[in-house]
Amino acid sequence: MIRAARLLVVSLLAAIAVPVLASAQVRPDSVRTDTVLVSVPVPPSPGVDTLPKRQIASDSAVFAREVARTDSIRRAIAGDTIKDPLARFERPDDFETSPRLRFSREEILSSGAVNLADLLDRIPGVTTYRSGWLAGVHAASFAGDTRRIRLFVDGIEMDAIEPRNGGTIDLTDVQLWTLDELIVERAAGEVRVWMRTWTVERITPYTRADIFTGDLNTNAFRGLFARRWRNGALLQLGGQQVATQSGRVNAFTGAESAAGRGDGTVQGFMARIGWSRRRVSVDLFANATSRERDPHTAREDFTDLLAYKGARRDAYLRLGYGDTLRGFWTQAMVGVVRTRLEGIGEAVAATDSTPAVVTDTIRGRTQQLVAAGYRTTRWSVSLTDRARPINGSMLRAPAIRGRLGGSRYAIGAFAEEDGADSTRRVDLSARAQPFSWLILTGAQSTRTPDSATGRLNGNTVRAEAALRVGRLWVGGGVIRDNTNRFESPVILGTPAAVLSSVAAQGVLVSAAGRLYKDVRLDVQAIRWDASQYNRPQMHVRTEIALISDWRRKFPRGEFSINARIWHELRDGVPFFYGAAAGSAPADVRITERANVVTGLLELRIQRATLFYQYRNLTGGAYEQIRGITMPPAVQTYGVRWEFWN
């Protein structure tokens, strides 16, 4: 038994020891392990070239260029800083039911407006007059009186000193491409247009080129350049050349028809140099416009518009402190305007049907302005003193403006003593939004002219209300204007005369806002109880626009579309053409009813904007000055391209 047990133990020990001893005999490098082998190259010895010399030189040059490019981008990003802005004149407060009468630079360019008259068409109560295409006569009036529309450029009022225009500004002299912002202040008794000229704040140089062509042999070029430096200095230059030719030439077929409306050329130039540091700035601005226009031949038995060749030059020097958007600010400005009328043919003596024309005339006027104010989120107040030396006397026009309230309730006042037309003005405005879906506005204006002017005291009242329907504001109101006396607009070929109008009341209808998603609607209509000199009884303007960046498709904003179509319906406008002899009625001529449709399409790709505009889509004949037929359908197309380089 004992012997058998020993043999069993020895057998078990041998069974255990044999595998162990066998594994101990296996070489370590013959065992397969789960590892990854990495090949590490050994660098060559110092001084030994392993690549051809040409490849070494090429790689070094590529590396150097890449480093230089990266450094230049880094310097550009670091250097494209925002410098302190130049002084800007006080913006009037908004007492409208919608901000539709406030235009930024982009909104001005994308509106389809070729001059200021196209923007004034959006204001109920304003009547515009055109004799032709780009170089023709363009004017406007409020309630029939052209002097109740006042224009201001950076605070300097544009005075109508041209002897041929009879105290009316030709809106062709207002260059929209020079503007950064345009705000229409719609007081009850007059319309004030505040324009702020174009400035830049970035260090990176800015360049823009506009080119367009079209029917009526229309060809235009516009170029702008701006640069700011790190020390705050500023340089801006811009120029425009627009030419049209009598006779109609189709932009696409080249077919030419018989000669028709007189047209011509318009040249514009602007320049600015300036400097700003923190809250102090100084700048010198100049703007010049030259025009040459062919005569406008009226239909038989109507008055022709004479040819024109002249120029207008405006300039000012401004010293400013502070920002008119907040806190204390003050500005001092000296402006000068000079107009030149070159004689064409012989002088024309004044008759009952033709105004007098001087062959060669140069007129000039200076304007000094000092203004100061303070603005907070709840209230603001400003004082302005405007002085003009006229005929050896210094005419001063001090003014005060104030506002009290916030976004829901606000009241405002504007008072001016003896402006350029020797009239004292007081305007009161109020706006209330008691609910998110209701806006109420009201305004009153009084005008007290000097007794020597022969004009009557005026009082105008306007009240409006708007209800929000979805994303659309639908409103209406009334306006009442009392008896008035004003000068006939001789710029339109009418004889010089003082006209009278009786008290009138008008009904206002409006709708503004988003109709559906990016589709917008703007309807403005006014209907007076009767037509009077220089204004129609009814005027309706309707615009439908699709304005979208399509961010879902283009999240970086490299594309946008601006498609608009607007329709203008205007009753006939009566014009005074002279008093008849004896007891016969006066010679009053009424324009034909105007019914005009215009379309605009703009596509922006990156920084380039392609545009196509078709005016008077129906091609029907219409007129805005009696006897002067407007051009038929006019097509224009072109590109606006800007660069920050």
Order of alpha helices (4+ residues) and beta strands (2+ residues): alpha-alpha-beta-alpha-alpha-beta-beta-beta-beta-beta-beta-beta-beta-beta-beta-beta-beta-beta-beta-beta-beta-beta-beta-beta-beta-beta-beta-beta-beta-beta-beta-beta-beta-beta-beta-beta-beta-beta-beta
